[in-house]
Amino acid sequence: MTDLLHRLAGTVLLRPYVFVFLLAYLFLAVARLGWLRTLVWTVTAYLIAWACEWSSVHNGFPFGRYDYIDRTSDRELWVAGVPFFDSLSFAFLSFISFEAAVILRTPLTSWHVSPDDAPARRSWLTTVYAGLLMMFLDVVIDPVTLQGERWFLGQIYGYPHGGPHFGVTIENYVGWFVVSVLITTTFRLWEATLLRGVARTGSFAFPFQHVAPLGVYFGIFAFNIAVTFWIGETTMGWASTFIAFLIGWMFVQHALSPYRSRSGE
């Protein structure tokens, strides 16, 4: 028990940047879902992500074949050869991507008043959008994390045969889309069955709640792009910046569309 607590503490100390995003996720998720649903989302996302990562290490599905490099299991928590923080990060990555997809699929009527986003939350197309948005996050995240030995992440994995996108395989990006869809779909099944009629205890409202997830979504982009430039990967940094810009421009256009409609454009 003491060893487990030591490794959990080590996980936080070694990966503080992960837990900053995790805390932001918990705040937004509890506000939206309440404590119980947040717990269900977190556990569901972790288990699906861990299973997919374990599977990929052993048989290449769904992320393609890669190998974890165990240099920290004496200082942080690993579960059956997979770093705990790595699988846990899918909880906030999938949630933030889903919330961003809801924003993109819901007409924005005001920055101050939350719109009716229930139709978007029920739509399967939103699940697809969420998968794409999480995949684009990884198009920025994975190339720089693959260079982890050059910054404070450390080298934790590698692709044995390399990959065409700064060393990353295309299968990996497809895998992120698949995992996002699996997490969101599984949670929706829990909502329709086990959680049906269960109160959202602990949920609360706060100003700009409906657009706040975008702050975390683009914060993840900004952190990884900043690290990319910091380690001197200029080409990679500009490529990632271009991707983030295109995603950001899409949200700007979505936000401006009601004003264009009213002005007759």
N, C-alpha and C positions, 0 to 999 in steps of 0.2 A: 504493500500500500504506500509506504514511504517513497519507494522507487517510482511508482506511478505518479505521485504528486510532484516529485522532483522533475520528472520528464514533462509533465504538464506545464509546470512553471518555466522550464527551459524552453518549451515551445513558444510561450508568450514572449520570453526575453529574447529569443533568437529571431522571432518574426513579429515585432511590434507593429509594422506597417500592415500586416494582414489583419491584426486584431483591431486596428483603427477602423478599417473598412467593415469589419465584423460588427463593431459597436454601432456604427452608422446604420448598418443593415438592421440590427436588433431594434434600434429606435424607430426606424421607418416601418418595419414589419409589425412590431407590437402596436404602433399607432393605427395601422391599417387592419391587421388581422386579430389582434389580441394575443395574450400569452400562449394559449393552447395551440392555436393554429401556427403561430411562429415556431413553437417547439416541433410541431408536426412537419412543417416545411423544412426546418433545419435538419432533423433526423432523416427525413426522406431524401433530401438532397445529399447528405453525407453518405448514406448507405448506397445510393445509386452511383454516386461518383466513385466511392471506394471500390465497389464491385467492378465498375468499368475500367478503373485504373489497374486493379489487380489482373483483370482479364487481359488488358492490353499488354502488360508486362509478360504475361505467360503465353498468350496466343495472338496478340496483335489486334484484338477487337475491343472497342470501336475506334480507338485513337491511332491505330497502326502500332507497329512494334517499337517500343523504346525500353530503356533500362533505367531504373533508379540506382543512384550511386550512394551507398550508405556510408556517410562520413559523420553523421550526427546522431545516430540512434542511441548513443550513450548519454546524449544531452537533451534530446527532445523526443516526443512520442512518435513512434512508427507503429503501424498496425499491419502485420503480415507483409512486411516489405514495402509498405506505402506510407509516406509521411502524413501524419494526422492533419497538419495544417493545410496540406494540398487538397485533400478531399473536402475538408471543412470549408475551404474558400468557395466551393461550388454553391454553397447555401446562399451567400450574398451575391455572387455573380449571377446565378439563375434568377433570384428574386428581383434584383435591380433591373435585369434585362427584361423580365416580364412586365414590371411596372413601367419601364420605358416604352415597351410595346403597347401597353394600354394607353399611354399618353398619345402615342402616334396614331392610334386607332380611334381616338375620341376627339370630336370637335372641341376646340378650345374657345370658350365663350368669354372668359375673363381670367386674369391672372390671380384675382382675389377670391373667386368663388369656384369651388370644386364642381366640375361638370358631372353629368350623369354618365359614368363610365361602366355601368353594369352590362350593357350589351357587349362592349369590347372585352370585358372579363370573361364572358360566356362564349366568346367566339373562338373557334379552333384556329382561325386565321391569326389571331393574336398570339397563339402558342407558336405558330410558325415564325411570326415576326420576332418573338422573343428568342427563338433558336438562332435566327440570323444575327440579331443584335449581340447575343453572347458569343457567337462565332467571331464576329468582327472585333470584339474585345480581345479574343485570343490571338487574332492576327497581329495585334500590337503586343500582347503580353508574352506570348511564347518565344518569339525571337530574342527578346532581351533576357528572359529567364534562362534560356539555353546558354547565355553568356554569364551565368550566375557566379562563376569563379572569379569574375572581374569586378564584382560588387558584393554588397553585404548579404545577398541571398546565399551565395556559395553554390558550387556545382552539385545539383541534386539528381540530374538525369541526363540522358543523352540518347540520340537516335543512332543505332548501330550502323545504318546505311546512309545517314544524312537525309537531307530533304531539299527541295527546290526553292523554298522560301526562307532565305537566311538560315538554312540548315534544318528547317522544320518541314515535316511531311504534310502533304495535302490531306491525307487521311486523318491527321490530328484535328484539323479544322472541321472536317465533316463530323468527327466524333464529338466535338463540342456542341455542334448543332443537335446531334442525336441525344446527347445527355440532357441538354436543356429541355428538349421536347419530352423526354422520359420523366424528368423531375416535375415539370408543369402538369403533364397529363396525370401522373400518379397523384399529385396533390388535388387535382380537380376530382379525381375519383374518391379520395377521402372526403372532400367537401360534399359530394353527392351522397355519401353513405354514412360513414362513421361520424362525421362532423355536422351532418344535416340537423339543423335546428339548435345547434349548440351556440350559446351566446358568445360574442366576441369580448369576453371579459378582459379588461385592461386596455382596450383600444381608446384612442383619444384623437382629438383634432388639433391642428396647429396651423399657423399662417403658411400659405403657399404649399400645403401638404401635397396637393395633386401634382406639382412639378418638382418637388424636392428630390425624388429619386434620380432626376437628371443630373443633379449636383454630384451624387455619388458615382453615377455612370461615367460622366466626363472627368470626375476626379481620378478614377481608375486609369482612364486614358492618360491624363496629365502626369500622374506619378510614373507610369511606365515609360512614357516618352521622355520625361526629364532624366530618368536613369539611363535611357538609351543614349542621349546626347552626352551625359556625364561620363560614360565609359568610352566616349570617343567614336561611337558608331553613327557617324553623320548620315550616311546613306540610309541606313535602317531607320534612323530618327526621322528623316524627312518623309520616308515612305509611310511610317506610322502616323506622322502628323497629317499627311494627306488623307489617310483613311479616316482619322478622327474628324478632320474638317468636313469631309463629305457627309459623315453621319450627323455632325452638328448642323450643317447646312440643311439637311433634310428636316430636322426638327424646327429650325428657324422658318423654313417655308411652311411647315404645318402650322406654326404659331401665327404666321401672317395671313394665312388663307381666309379666316373670317373677316379680317379688315379689308381684304381685296374684294370679297363678296359684297360687303356693304358699300364699297366705293364704286361698284359696278365694273371692276376690272375683270 
